[in-house]
Amino acid sequence: MNPIPIIYQNQEIFIINKKAGMPVQGGEKIAHSLDEELAKQVGQKVYLVHRLDKDTSGLMIVAKSPQAANKWTKLIGSKEVKKEYIAICAGSLKEKKGEISEDIIQHGQIKRAVTHYQVEKEWTIEREGEEAIPMCLIRLLLETGRMHQIRIHLAKQGCPIAGDDQHGNFKLNKVLRKAAGIKNLQLYSVKLVLPLNGKMQTFINDGVLGAEPLGEGVANNEV
């Protein structure tokens, strides 16, 4: 297995670049989880402070000790850490910039969930003899961090993330796979802003999509 890219580290944390398809936590029937593979790579136990879905790729914070994990979990919960994402979606949003505020049910409980978004690009996938598929690239900033929040919010807006078979449009995803080579969930964690050394520092991995979100090469590219 290829090494997990480490973008930054200090005495408390690693900032890593998770690849799509890797679960963050080990368990039964999970062969290669991020926490286990990173621990082997760096020669010490590591501790999760937040999560990315298995099929989401990009920037993520991992702690080096239980004390650091407790500190950074609280920082994330207090919104001291800002997490920004990019998604390629099938469909369009009427308002090109705004806020999605819609509660999400988790473990039988209703949870407040807020996602800020901005549509950055729009295009269509043309199909011979068939109706063109509208597509868009959306930049998203989480105000809350519920499980699958972005995926659920965008799907409920009629603009599901391409490649999302759980919350999106399974039938359309099959068409996109054939028409544009989109095989994976098109959601990427591209920016973290966090307090380090007494000031806010920004880490960006914005090159994931290339210059234009068009064609098979872009759709299949992973962070």
Residue pairs with C-beta under 8 A, 6 or more apart in sequence:
1 32
1 37
2 19
3 41
4 16
4 17
4 18
4 19
4 34
4 37
4 38
4 41
5 16
5 17
6 14
6 15
6 16
6 17
6 42
7 15
7 16
7 17
7 59
7 203
7 205
8 14
8 15
8 203
9 15
9 64
10 196
11 64
11 68
12 63
12 64
12 65
12 68
12 71
12 72
13 49
13 61
13 62
13 63
13 64
13 68
13 72
14 38
14 42
14 46
14 61
14 62
14 63
14 64
15 59
15 60
15 61
15 62
15 192
15 203
16 34
16 38
16 59
16 60
16 62
17 57
17 58
17 59
17 60
17 205
17 223
18 24
18 34
18 52
18 56
18 57
18 58
18 59
18 60
18 189
18 223
19 57
19 222
19 223
20 54
20 55
20 56
20 57
20 184
20 185
20 222
20 223
21 54
21 55
21 184
22 32
22 33
22 34
22 37
22 54
23 30
23 33
23 34
23 54
24 33
24 34
24 35
24 48
24 51
24 52
24 54
24 60
25 33
25 34
25 35
25 48
25 51
26 33
26 35
26 36
27 33
34 48
34 60
34 62
35 46
35 47
35 48
35 62
38 46
38 62
39 45
39 46
44 64
46 62
46 63
46 64
47 62
47 63
47 64
47 65
47 66
47 68
47 69
48 62
48 63
48 69
49 61
49 62
49 63
49 69
49 72
49 73
49 76
50 60
50 61
50 73
50 76
50 83
50 145
51 60
52 58
52 60
52 189
53 148
53 151
53 185
53 187
55 163
55 184
55 185
55 187
56 85
56 185
56 187
56 188
56 189
57 187
57 188
57 189
57 208
57 222
57 223
58 85
58 188
58 189
58 190
58 205
58 208
58 223
59 189
59 190
59 191
59 192
59 203
59 205
59 223
60 189
61 72
61 76
61 81
61 192
61 194
63 69
63 71
63 72
72 81
75 81
75 194
75 195
76 145
79 143
80 194
80 195
81 192
81 193
81 194
81 195
82 141
82 191
82 192
82 193
82 194
83 141
83 142
83 145
83 189
83 191
83 192
84 139
84 140
84 141
84 142
84 189
84 190
84 191
84 192
84 193
85 139
85 140
85 141
85 142
85 150
85 187
85 188
85 189
85 190
86 137
86 138
86 139
86 140
86 187
86 188
86 190
86 206
86 208
86 209
87 137
87 138
87 140
87 150
87 154
87 161
87 186
87 187
87 188
88 135
88 136
88 137
88 161
88 162
88 182
88 186
88 209
88 213
88 219
89 135
89 136
89 137
89 138
89 154
89 159
89 160
89 161
89 162
89 186
90 133
90 134
90 135
90 159
90 160
90 161
90 162
90 168
90 169
90 172
90 173
90 176
91 134
91 135
91 136
91 157
91 158
91 159
91 160
92 119
92 122
92 134
92 136
92 159
93 117
93 119
93 136
93 138
93 157
93 159
96 118
96 119
97 117
97 118
97 119
98 116
98 117
99 114
99 115
99 116
99 117
99 143
100 114
100 115
100 116
100 117
100 153
100 154
100 156
100 157
101 112
101 113
101 114
101 115
102 113
102 153
102 156
103 110
103 111
103 112
103 113
104 110
104 111
104 113
104 146
104 147
104 148
104 149
104 152
105 111
106 146
106 147
111 144
111 146
112 144
113 144
113 146
113 149
113 152
113 153
114 142
114 143
114 144
115 140
115 141
115 142
115 143
115 144
115 149
115 150
115 153
116 140
116 141
116 142
116 143
117 138
117 139
117 140
117 141
118 138
118 139
118 140
119 136
119 137
119 138
120 136
120 137
120 138
120 139
121 136
121 137
121 212
121 213
122 134
122 135
122 136
122 137
123 134
123 135
123 136
123 213
123 214
124 132
124 133
124 134
124 135
125 132
125 133
125 135
125 176
125 179
125 180
126 132
127 133
127 175
127 179
133 172
133 175
133 176
133 179
135 162
135 213
136 159
137 209
137 213
138 154
138 159
140 150
142 149
142 150
146 152
148 166
148 167
150 161
150 187
151 160
151 161
151 164
151 166
151 167
151 168
151 187
152 167
154 160
154 161
155 161
155 164
155 167
155 168
155 169
160 167
160 168
160 169
160 172
161 167
161 168
161 185
161 186
161 187
162 168
162 173
162 176
162 182
162 185
162 186
162 219
163 173
163 176
163 182
163 183
163 184
163 185
163 186
164 173
164 185
164 186
164 187
165 173
173 182
176 182
176 219
177 183
180 215
180 216
180 219
181 215
181 216
181 219
181 220
182 219
182 220
183 219
183 220
184 220
184 222
186 219
188 205
188 208
188 209
188 223
189 205
189 223
190 204
190 205
190 206
190 208
190 223
191 202
191 203
191 204
191 205
191 206
192 202
192 203
193 200
193 201
193 202
193 203
194 200
194 201
194 203
195 201
205 223
208 221
208 222
208 223
209 218
209 221
210 217
210 218
210 221
212 218
